[in-house]
Amino acid sequence: NVTKRFGVVLFFKSNYKNGFKKNLNQTKSTELSDITQQILQSVYIPGWRFLPTKRNRRLKEIDNEIRALLMCIIKNREKEMKRSEAVKNDLLGLLMQSSYREIEEHGNNRNGGMTMDEVIEECELFYFAGQETTSVLLVWTLVLLSKHQDRQARAREEVFQVFGDNKPNYDELQKLGIVTMILFEVLRLYPPSVMTLRAVNQETKLGNLWLPAGVEITLPIVLVHHDQEHWGEDALEFKPERFSEGISKATKNQVSFIPFGWGPRICIGQNFALMEAKMALGLILKNFTFELSPSYVHAPNYIFVVHPEHSAHLILKKL
């Protein structure tokens, strides 16, 4: 929950204490993801989503509750901005300030500012896509470090050398070489998204293939990350040291490490996500040792992001 709390505070700041996290709890966000995944995996019948089935009604209830909660937060922020109060230094404030600036420059038209629906969608994207992916990254990191106690010990030693008794800051986070290698290797083995979709807008040549316009391509990220041709015979093993000389050396300058996507649509939040993960992992390593519980069952499952189907049961011991 460390990254969830950090991400919500960064985006909504004071609204975190005012009940946003309390109302939009993990159970609800997981239920929303689960229902949506069921819909995506079921046979598509035109118009079926408009029928008042139990699943459709529940999906609409959750969506309406989330939108109402976000609408209240945004409306309150609008009132503060109209009263010329200082814009809170969080992502929501910066987003709305930028939108108002666009409206002033271009007028209230299609090219000027964002509509209320667009602001709400951005809030939903930051909360669900941003915090969930970083959270599962941390979960798999703890699982793998529980299995590999020697790597856990080395990472903890580095954290104590860099942080000492101080609270972590941005400059110190950049010095965590071993921790960074571990996170990269976890992202390789368990990328948050196992695949990505891209639409071909015009006829395109891809290697020896000609792709006609209108085709959708599925890129299987997890298969690329596990491909022995790119990563060697130990592709399925946990070996953080393969990133000891950086991503370019590890991939032999091939585009074979894409946990955040690639190209012009690469994830805008990748650096922030890694900073969150380093900070959270560093604090955990400073305060606890951990190992897998005998009740742990290894079962990666894909519901938008790859997470343990039966949760990750860990035993933590205070240092």
DOKOLMI-748936 format. One record per residue (C-alpha): residue number from 1; y, z, x. Coordinates in nm, 2 decimals, m for minus. Each point is the difference from the previous one (the first is absolute). Layout:
BEGIN
@drengu=NUM&c2=Y&c3=Z&c1=X
...
//
This chain:
BEGIN
@drengu=1&c2=0.00&c3=0.00&c1=0.00
@drengu=2&c2=0.23&c3=0.02&c1=0.30
@drengu=3&c2=0.09&c3=m0.37&c1=0.00
@drengu=4&c2=0.03&c3=m0.01&c1=m0.38
@drengu=5&c2=0.26&c3=0.28&c1=0.01
@drengu=6&c2=0.19&c3=m0.15&c1=0.29
@drengu=7&c2=0.01&c3=m0.34&c1=m0.16
@drengu=8&c2=0.12&c3=0.13&c1=m0.34
@drengu=9&c2=0.27&c3=0.21&c1=0.16
@drengu=10&c2=0.12&c3=m0.29&c1=0.21
@drengu=11&c2=0.03&c3=m0.23&c1=m0.30
@drengu=12&c2=0.12&c3=0.24&c1=m0.27
@drengu=13&c2=0.12&c3=0.30&c1=0.20
@drengu=14&c2=0.13&c3=0.27&c1=m0.24
@drengu=15&c2=m0.21&c3=m0.15&c1=m0.29
@drengu=16&c2=m0.31&c3=0.12&c1=0.18
@drengu=17&c2=0.08&c3=0.36&c1=m0.08
@drengu=18&c2=0.12&c3=m0.10&c1=m0.34
@drengu=19&c2=m0.35&c3=m0.08&c1=m0.11
@drengu=20&c2=m0.08&c3=m0.36&c1=0.11
@drengu=21&c2=m0.30&c3=0.09&c1=0.21
@drengu=22&c2=m0.11&c3=0.27&c1=m0.25
@drengu=23&c2=0.00&c3=m0.25&c1=m0.29
@drengu=24&c2=m0.13&c3=m0.30&c1=0.18
@drengu=25&c2=m0.31&c3=0.17&c1=0.15
@drengu=26&c2=m0.28&c3=m0.14&c1=0.21
@drengu=27&c2=m0.24&c3=0.00&c1=m0.29
@drengu=28&c2=0.22&c3=m0.22&c1=m0.21
@drengu=29&c2=0.07&c3=m0.25&c1=0.28
@drengu=30&c2=m0.37&c3=m0.02&c1=0.08
@drengu=31&c2=m0.08&c3=m0.05&c1=m0.37
@drengu=32&c2=0.25&c3=m0.29&c1=m0.02
@drengu=33&c2=m0.15&c3=m0.16&c1=0.31
@drengu=34&c2=m0.35&c3=0.04&c1=m0.14
@drengu=35&c2=0.08&c3=m0.15&c1=m0.34
@drengu=36&c2=0.18&c3=m0.29&c1=0.16
@drengu=37&c2=m0.29&c3=m0.07&c1=0.24
@drengu=38&c2=m0.24&c3=0.00&c1=m0.30
@drengu=39&c2=0.21&c3=m0.26&c1=m0.17
@drengu=40&c2=0.02&c3=m0.22&c1=0.31
@drengu=41&c2=m0.38&c3=0.02&c1=0.04
@drengu=42&c2=m0.08&c3=m0.08&c1=m0.37
@drengu=43&c2=m0.03&c3=m0.35&c1=m0.15
@drengu=44&c2=0.34&c3=m0.13&c1=m0.09
@drengu=45&c2=0.05&c3=m0.08&c1=m0.37
@drengu=46&c2=0.34&c3=m0.14&c1=m0.10
@drengu=47&c2=0.19&c3=0.25&c1=m0.22
@drengu=48&c2=m0.24&c3=0.29&c1=0.06
@drengu=49&c2=0.26&c3=0.21&c1=0.16
@drengu=50&c2=0.20&c3=0.01&c1=m0.32
@drengu=51&c2=m0.28&c3=0.15&c1=m0.20
@drengu=52&c2=0.02&c3=0.38&c1=m0.07
@drengu=53&c2=m0.31&c3=0.09&c1=0.19
@drengu=54&c2=m0.04&c3=0.35&c1=0.14
@drengu=55&c2=0.05&c3=m0.12&c1=0.35
@drengu=56&c2=0.30&c3=m0.21&c1=m0.09
@drengu=57&c2=0.16&c3=0.28&c1=m0.19
@drengu=58&c2=m0.05&c3=0.24&c1=0.29
@drengu=59&c2=0.14&c3=m0.25&c1=0.25
@drengu=60&c2=0.31&c3=m0.04&c1=m0.22
@drengu=61&c2=0.04&c3=0.38&c1=m0.04
@drengu=62&c2=0.00&c3=0.06&c1=0.38
@drengu=63&c2=0.23&c3=m0.30&c1=0.06
@drengu=64&c2=0.25&c3=0.12&c1=m0.26
@drengu=65&c2=0.00&c3=0.35&c1=0.13
@drengu=66&c2=0.06&c3=m0.12&c1=0.36
@drengu=67&c2=0.28&c3=m0.23&c1=m0.11
@drengu=68&c2=0.17&c3=0.26&c1=m0.21
@drengu=69&c2=m0.01&c3=0.25&c1=0.29
@drengu=70&c2=0.15&c3=m0.26&c1=0.24
@drengu=71&c2=0.26&c3=m0.11&c1=m0.25
@drengu=72&c2=0.12&c3=0.36&c1=m0.04
@drengu=73&c2=0.03&c3=0.03&c1=0.38
@drengu=74&c2=0.18&c3=m0.33&c1=0.04
@drengu=75&c2=0.24&c3=0.07&c1=m0.29
@drengu=76&c2=0.09&c3=0.33&c1=0.15
@drengu=77&c2=0.07&c3=m0.16&c1=0.33
@drengu=78&c2=0.22&c3=m0.26&c1=m0.17
@drengu=79&c2=0.21&c3=0.27&c1=m0.16
@drengu=80&c2=0.04&c3=0.16&c1=0.34
@drengu=81&c2=0.11&c3=m0.33&c1=0.16
@drengu=82&c2=0.25&c3=m0.07&c1=m0.29
@drengu=83&c2=0.15&c3=0.34&c1=0.06
@drengu=84&c2=0.06&c3=m0.12&c1=0.36
@drengu=85&c2=m0.23&c3=0.27&c1=0.13
@drengu=86&c2=m0.14&c3=m0.06&c1=0.35
@drengu=87&c2=m0.32&c3=m0.21&c1=m0.01
@drengu=88&c2=m0.30&c3=0.21&c1=0.09
@drengu=89&c2=m0.15&c3=m0.11&c1=0.33
@drengu=90&c2=m0.33&c3=m0.11&c1=m0.14
@drengu=91&c2=m0.15&c3=m0.34&c1=m0.07
@drengu=92&c2=0.08&c3=0.00&c1=m0.37
@drengu=93&c2=0.37&c3=0.07&c1=0.07
@drengu=94&c2=0.01&c3=m0.28&c1=0.27
@drengu=95&c2=m0.18&c3=m0.24&c1=m0.24
@drengu=96&c2=0.25&c3=0.06&c1=m0.28
@drengu=97&c2=0.30&c3=0.00&c1=0.23
@drengu=98&c2=m0.11&c3=m0.34&c1=0.13
@drengu=99&c2=m0.06&c3=m0.14&c1=m0.35
@drengu=100&c2=0.35&c3=0.11&c1=m0.11
@drengu=101&c2=0.15&c3=m0.16&c1=0.30
@drengu=102&c2=m0.17&c3=m0.33&c1=m0.08
@drengu=103&c2=0.13&c3=0.02&c1=m0.36
@drengu=104&c2=0.36&c3=0.06&c1=0.12
@drengu=105&c2=m0.03&c3=m0.30&c1=0.23
@drengu=106&c2=m0.18&c3=m0.25&c1=m0.22
@drengu=107&c2=0.06&c3=0.13&c1=m0.35
@drengu=108&c2=m0.26&c3=0.12&c1=m0.25
@drengu=109&c2=m0.21&c3=m0.32&c1=0.01
@drengu=110&c2=m0.34&c3=m0.10&c1=0.12
@drengu=111&c2=0.11&c3=0.00&c1=0.36
@drengu=112&c2=0.18&c3=0.33&c1=m0.02
@drengu=113&c2=m0.17&c3=0.34&c1=0.02
@drengu=114&c2=m0.32&c3=0.12&c1=m0.16
@drengu=115&c2=m0.09&c3=0.06&c1=m0.36
@drengu=116&c2=m0.13&c3=0.34&c1=m0.11
@drengu=117&c2=m0.35&c3=m0.14&c1=m0.03
@drengu=118&c2=0.02&c3=m0.12&c1=0.36
@drengu=119&c2=0.12&c3=0.34&c1=0.13
@drengu=120&c2=m0.29&c3=0.17&c1=m0.19
@drengu=121&c2=m0.25&c3=m0.24&c1=0.15
@drengu=122&c2=0.13&c3=0.07&c1=0.35
@drengu=123&c2=m0.04&c3=0.37&c1=m0.06
@drengu=124&c2=m0.35&c3=m0.05&c1=m0.13
@drengu=125&c2=m0.08&c3=m0.22&c1=0.31
@drengu=126&c2=0.13&c3=0.26&c1=0.25
@drengu=127&c2=m0.18&c3=0.29&c1=m0.17
@drengu=128&c2=m0.34&c3=m0.16&c1=m0.07
@drengu=129&c2=m0.04&c3=m0.26&c1=0.27
@drengu=130&c2=0.18&c3=0.20&c1=0.27
@drengu=131&c2=m0.13&c3=0.35&c1=m0.03
@drengu=132&c2=m0.36&c3=m0.09&c1=m0.10
@drengu=133&c2=m0.07&c3=m0.23&c1=0.29
@drengu=134&c2=0.13&c3=0.26&c1=0.26
@drengu=135&c2=m0.20&c3=0.28&c1=m0.17
@drengu=136&c2=m0.33&c3=m0.19&c1=0.02
@drengu=137&c2=0.08&c3=m0.09&c1=0.37
@drengu=138&c2=0.02&c3=0.38&c1=0.07
@drengu=139&c2=m0.32&c3=0.07&c1=m0.19
@drengu=140&c2=m0.20&c3=m0.25&c1=0.19
@drengu=141&c2=0.16&c3=0.12&c1=0.33
@drengu=142&c2=m0.11&c3=0.36&c1=m0.07
@drengu=143&c2=m0.35&c3=m0.12&c1=m0.10
@drengu=144&c2=m0.04&c3=m0.20&c1=0.32
@drengu=145&c2=0.14&c3=0.27&c1=0.23
@drengu=146&c2=m0.23&c3=0.24&c1=m0.17
@drengu=147&c2=m0.29&c3=m0.22&c1=0.10
@drengu=148&c2=0.14&c3=m0.05&c1=0.36
@drengu=149&c2=0.10&c3=0.35&c1=0.11
@drengu=150&c2=0.07&c3=m0.12&c1=0.36
@drengu=151&c2=0.27&c3=m0.24&c1=m0.14
@drengu=152&c2=0.14&c3=0.28&c1=m0.21
@drengu=153&c2=0.02&c3=0.23&c1=0.30
@drengu=154&c2=0.18&c3=m0.27&c1=0.20
@drengu=155&c2=0.25&c3=m0.07&c1=m0.28
@drengu=156&c2=0.07&c3=0.37&c1=m0.04
@drengu=157&c2=0.06&c3=0.04&c1=0.37
@drengu=158&c2=0.25&c3=m0.28&c1=m0.01
@drengu=159&c2=0.18&c3=0.15&c1=m0.30
@drengu=160&c2=0.04&c3=0.33&c1=0.18
@drengu=161&c2=0.13&c3=m0.17&c1=0.31
@drengu=162&c2=0.26&c3=m0.20&c1=m0.19
@drengu=163&c2=0.11&c3=0.24&c1=m0.27
@drengu=164&c2=m0.07&c3=0.34&c1=0.17
@drengu=165&c2=0.13&c3=0.26&c1=m0.24
@drengu=166&c2=0.28&c3=m0.22&c1=m0.14
@drengu=167&c2=0.01&c3=m0.18&c1=m0.33
@drengu=168&c2=m0.08&c3=m0.38&c1=0.05
@drengu=169&c2=0.30&c3=m0.24&c1=0.01
@drengu=170&c2=0.02&c3=m0.38&c1=0.01
@drengu=171&c2=0.02&c3=m0.03&c1=0.37
@drengu=172&c2=m0.30&c3=0.22&c1=0.06
@drengu=173&c2=m0.21&c3=m0.19&c1=m0.25
@drengu=174&c2=0.04&c3=m0.31&c1=0.21
@drengu=175&c2=m0.17&c3=0.17&c1=0.29
@drengu=176&c2=m0.33&c3=0.06&c1=m0.19
@drengu=177&c2=m0.20&c3=m0.28&c1=0.16
@drengu=178&c2=m0.35&c3=0.14&c1=m0.07
@drengu=179&c2=0.09&c3=0.08&c1=m0.36
@drengu=180&c2=0.15&c3=m0.35&c1=m0.05
@drengu=181&c2=m0.33&c3=m0.16&c1=0.14
@drengu=182&c2=m0.20&c3=0.22&c1=m0.24
@drengu=183&c2=0.21&c3=m0.11&c1=m0.30
@drengu=184&c2=m0.02&c3=m0.37&c1=0.09
@drengu=185&c2=m0.38&c3=0.03&c1=0.03
@drengu=186&c2=m0.03&c3=0.17&c1=m0.34
@drengu=187&c2=0.22&c3=m0.27&c1=m0.15
@drengu=188&c2=m0.24&c3=m0.26&c1=0.15
@drengu=189&c2=m0.31&c3=0.17&c1=m0.13
@drengu=190&c2=0.14&c3=0.10&c1=m0.34
@drengu=191&c2=0.30&c3=m0.21&c1=m0.08
@drengu=192&c2=0.18&c3=0.13&c1=m0.31
@drengu=193&c2=m0.04&c3=m0.33&c1=m0.17
@drengu=194&c2=m0.32&c3=m0.19&c1=0.06
@drengu=195&c2=0.15&c3=m0.34&c1=m0.09
@drengu=196&c2=0.32&c3=m0.18&c1=m0.08
@drengu=197&c2=0.09&c3=m0.29&c1=m0.21
@drengu=198&c2=0.23&c3=m0.29&c1=0.08
@drengu=199&c2=0.10&c3=m0.30&c1=m0.21
@drengu=200&c2=0.04&c3=m0.35&c1=0.15
@drengu=201&c2=0.33&c3=m0.14&c1=m0.13
@drengu=202&c2=m0.04&c3=m0.34&c1=0.16
@drengu=203&c2=m0.28&c3=m0.20&c1=0.17
@drengu=204&c2=m0.07&c3=0.18&c1=0.33
@drengu=205&c2=m0.23&c3=m0.06&c1=0.29
@drengu=206&c2=m0.18&c3=0.31&c1=0.12
@drengu=207&c2=m0.21&c3=m0.08&c1=0.31
@drengu=208&c2=m0.24&c3=m0.27&c1=m0.11
@drengu=209&c2=0.07&c3=0.07&c1=m0.37
@drengu=210&c2=0.24&c3=m0.17&c1=m0.24
@drengu=211&c2=0.11&c3=0.24&c1=m0.27
@drengu=212&c2=0.15&c3=m0.16&c1=m0.32
@drengu=213&c2=0.30&c3=0.15&c1=m0.16
@drengu=214&c2=m0.07&c3=0.26&c1=m0.27
@drengu=215&c2=m0.31&c3=0.15&c1=0.18
@drengu=216&c2=m0.03&c3=0.37&c1=0.04
@drengu=217&c2=m0.15&c3=0.12&c1=0.33
@drengu=218&c2=m0.18&c3=0.34&c1=0.04
@drengu=219&c2=0.02&c3=0.13&c1=0.36
@drengu=220&c2=m0.28&c3=0.26&c1=0.05
@drengu=221&c2=0.18&c3=0.25&c1=0.23
@drengu=222&c2=m0.29&c3=0.23&c1=0.04
@drengu=223&c2=m0.23&c3=m0.29&c1=0.11
@drengu=224&c2=0.25&c3=m0.11&c1=0.26
@drengu=225&c2=0.03&c3=0.35&c1=0.13
@drengu=226&c2=m0.38&c3=0.03&c1=0.03
@drengu=227&c2=m0.06&c3=m0.34&c1=0.15
@drengu=228&c2=m0.20&c3=0.02&c1=0.32
@drengu=229&c2=0.14&c3=m0.33&c1=0.12
@drengu=230&c2=0.34&c3=0.16&c1=0.02
@drengu=231&c2=m0.09&c3=0.36&c1=0.08
@drengu=232&c2=m0.33&c3=m0.02&c1=0.18
@drengu=233&c2=m0.34&c3=0.14&c1=m0.07
@drengu=234&c2=0.14&c3=0.35&c1=m0.05
@drengu=235&c2=0.23&c3=m0.12&c1=m0.28
@drengu=236&c2=m0.14&c3=0.25&c1=m0.24
@drengu=237&c2=0.03&c3=0.30&c1=0.24
@drengu=238&c2=0.30&c3=0.24&c1=0.01
@drengu=239&c2=0.16&c3=m0.08&c1=0.34
@drengu=240&c2=0.37&c3=0.08&c1=0.01
@drengu=241&c2=0.02&c3=m0.09&c1=0.37
@drengu=242&c2=m0.03&c3=m0.37&c1=m0.10
@drengu=243&c2=0.38&c3=0.03&c1=m0.08
@drengu=244&c2=0.08&c3=0.17&c1=0.33
@drengu=245&c2=0.21&c3=m0.30&c1=0.11
@drengu=246&c2=0.15&c3=m0.08&c1=m0.33
@drengu=247&c2=m0.09&c3=m0.22&c1=m0.30
@drengu=248&c2=0.05&c3=m0.33&c1=0.18
@drengu=249&c2=m0.25&c3=0.08&c1=0.27
@drengu=250&c2=m0.25&c3=0.15&c1=m0.25
@drengu=251&c2=0.02&c3=m0.32&c1=m0.22
@drengu=252&c2=0.02&c3=m0.24&c1=0.30
@drengu=253&c2=0.32&c3=m0.13&c1=m0.16
@drengu=254&c2=m0.18&c3=m0.10&c1=m0.31
@drengu=255&c2=0.11&c3=0.09&c1=m0.35
@drengu=256&c2=m0.31&c3=0.22&c1=m0.06
@drengu=257&c2=0.17&c3=0.34&c1=m0.06
@drengu=258&c2=0.19&c3=m0.02&c1=m0.33
@drengu=259&c2=m0.01&c3=0.34&c1=m0.18
@drengu=260&c2=0.36&c3=m0.05&c1=m0.11
@drengu=261&c2=m0.03&c3=m0.38&c1=m0.05
@drengu=262&c2=0.17&c3=m0.26&c1=0.22
@drengu=263&c2=0.28&c3=m0.25&c1=0.02
@drengu=264&c2=0.32&c3=0.01&c1=m0.21
@drengu=265&c2=m0.17&c3=0.22&c1=m0.27
@drengu=266&c2=m0.12&c3=0.27&c1=0.24
@drengu=267&c2=0.03&c3=0.35&c1=m0.15
@drengu=268&c2=0.36&c3=0.11&c1=0.03
@drengu=269&c2=m0.11&c3=0.36&c1=0.02
@drengu=270&c2=m0.25&c3=m0.02&c1=0.28
@drengu=271&c2=0.21&c3=0.19&c1=0.26
@drengu=272&c2=0.08&c3=0.27&c1=m0.25
@drengu=273&c2=m0.37&c3=0.03&c1=m0.11
@drengu=274&c2=m0.11&c3=0.05&c1=0.36
@drengu=275&c2=0.28&c3=0.25&c1=0.06
@drengu=276&c2=m0.12&c3=0.20&c1=m0.30
@drengu=277&c2=m0.36&c3=m0.02&c1=0.11
@drengu=278&c2=0.09&c3=0.11&c1=0.36
@drengu=279&c2=0.21&c3=0.30&c1=m0.12
@drengu=280&c2=m0.26&c3=0.12&c1=m0.25
@drengu=281&c2=m0.30&c3=m0.05&c1=0.24
@drengu=282&c2=0.20&c3=0.17&c1=0.28
@drengu=283&c2=0.07&c3=0.31&c1=m0.22
@drengu=284&c2=m0.37&c3=0.02&c1=m0.11
@drengu=285&c2=m0.12&c3=m0.02&c1=0.35
@drengu=286&c2=0.24&c3=0.27&c1=0.11
@drengu=287&c2=m0.12&c3=0.24&c1=m0.26
@drengu=288&c2=m0.36&c3=m0.07&c1=m0.07
@drengu=289&c2=m0.33&c3=m0.12&c1=0.13
@drengu=290&c2=m0.21&c3=m0.18&c1=m0.26
@drengu=291&c2=m0.35&c3=m0.13&c1=m0.05
@drengu=292&c2=m0.20&c3=m0.17&c1=m0.28
@drengu=293&c2=m0.15&c3=0.22&c1=m0.27
@drengu=294&c2=m0.38&c3=m0.03&c1=m0.05
@drengu=295&c2=0.09&c3=m0.11&c1=m0.36
@drengu=296&c2=0.19&c3=m0.31&c1=0.13
@drengu=297&c2=m0.15&c3=m0.33&c1=m0.12
@drengu=298&c2=0.13&c3=m0.31&c1=0.18
@drengu=299&c2=0.08&c3=m0.25&c1=m0.28
@drengu=300&c2=0.32&c3=m0.22&c1=0.05
@drengu=301&c2=0.12&c3=m0.13&c1=m0.33
@drengu=302&c2=0.27&c3=m0.25&c1=m0.08
@drengu=303&c2=0.24&c3=0.09&c1=m0.28
@drengu=304&c2=0.31&c3=m0.19&c1=0.12
@drengu=305&c2=m0.04&c3=0.19&c1=0.33
@drengu=306&c2=m0.32&c3=0.10&c1=0.18
@drengu=307&c2=m0.07&c3=0.36&c1=m0.06
@drengu=308&c2=m0.31&c3=0.23&c1=0.01
@drengu=309&c2=m0.17&c3=m0.03&c1=m0.34
@drengu=310&c2=m0.12&c3=0.36&c1=0.01
@drengu=311&c2=0.31&c3=0.14&c1=0.18
@drengu=312&c2=0.01&c3=0.12&c1=0.36
@drengu=313&c2=m0.15&c3=0.35&c1=0.02
@drengu=314&c2=0.13&c3=0.15&c1=0.33
@drengu=315&c2=m0.02&c3=0.35&c1=0.15
@drengu=316&c2=0.33&c3=0.10&c1=0.16
@drengu=317&c2=0.04&c3=0.30&c1=0.23
@drengu=318&c2=0.34&c3=0.14&c1=0.09
@drengu=319&c2=0.08&c3=0.00&c1=0.37
//
